[in-house]
Amino acid sequence: MSTLMLLDGASLWFRSFYAIPDKVTAPDGRPVNAVRGFLDTVAALVTTHRPSRLVVCLDLDWRPAFRTDLIPSYKAHRVAGPAGDGPAGLDAEEVPAALTPQVDMILDALRYAGIGTAGAPGCEADDVIGTLAGHEAVDPVLVISGDRDLLQVVADDPVEVRVLYVGQGLAKAQLMGPAQVAQRYGLNPQRAGTEYAEMAMLRGDPSDGLPGVPGIGEKTAAKLLGEFGDLDKLEAAAITGAPALKPRARTALLESADYLSAARTVVFVKADAELIEDGSDLLPRSPADASALAQLGDELGIESVLARLGTALGWTG
């Protein structure tokens, strides 16, 4: 069966960087641990899941203004320096010095191999994935990420969208669809993806700088959504003073009304991002630039890694 595989690029190369010691270097001494780990991960995923289409999705803006304007604390703890330190006035993300140059190496390897990438101005990779998955009407979609936020994209219709959560590594990867998300978090399987995002808004997420609603944790959030149907109805119940809603929860929801209004835009991934796509999403039958790829392999000392990638992609010769 044909499958569209969407890789959360930054999530995977960050994990590769930390999984492999930075003493793994090129002949000239530059660290290439993230490069080796990322490309080996791609090869392993292609070998196991045999997609017919593949896109590596990129963060063109890891902390978009349309989110930080609404909730300034969004990912604020990850900013490397004062606001505006990054290019074109963007915040610079705190990234290990040994990883930054490896991202360009990875992108070069993908380009020479003929593996497609996609990004969107002013958007995160999550938004790129949400847009590509949401617009797919032919093939099942498999999203690969170590970010639980993307569980919101799981679906059964019009095509199956599944998330392979690799937060604990490939060996412990969890394949999640609506049924699995619903079971794991106590949600409605008919709206598991959307309800997961609503639950995340209510409970908050310190890793993303989202405060949540005071006193409402994950289990309470799932229980309230189950009782009232969705976040809109839960907030309406708080406004009308529904007897089924406990006074403490009602007060917290009313006092958090502005936050919850903003959180809808911040937490839900976009499904209409304006994509910039580089290369075809079809799995390359041969390298796009075999000479440049071989030169890169020699320069970085990753010939064996590229050979494994080529084998996974079915290249011959």
Sequence and secondary structure as in RCSB ss.txt:
>XXXX:A:sequence
MSTLMLLDGASLWFRSFYAIPDKVTAPDGRPVNAVRGFLDTVAALVTTHRPSRLVVCLDLDWRPAFRTDLIPSYK
AHRVAGPAGDGPAGLDAEEVPAALTPQVDMILDALRYAGIGTAGAPGCEADDVIGTLAGHEAVDPVLVISGDRDL
LQVVADDPVEVRVLYVGQGLAKAQLMGPAQVAQRYGLNPQRAGTEYAEMAMLRGDPSDGLPGVPGIGEKTAAKLL
GEFGDLDKLEAAAITGAPALKPRARTALLESADYLSAARTVVFVKADAELIEDGSDLLPRSPADASALAQLGDEL
GIESVLARLGTALGWTG
>XXXX:A:secstr
   EEEEEHHHHHHHHHHHS TT B TTS B HHHHHHHHHHHHHHHHH  SEEEEE  S SS HHHHTT TTTT
GGGBSSSTT SGGG   B   TTTHHHHHHHHHHHHHHT EEEE TT  HHHHHHHHHHH  SS EEEEES GGG
GGG B SSS EEEEE TT GGG EEE HHHHHHHHT  GGGHHHHHHHHHHHH BGGGTB   TT  HHHHHHHH
HHHSSHHHHHHHHHHT TTS HHHHHHHHHTHHHHHHHHHHHS  SS   EEES SB  SS SSHHHHHHHHHHH
T HHHHHHHHHHHT   
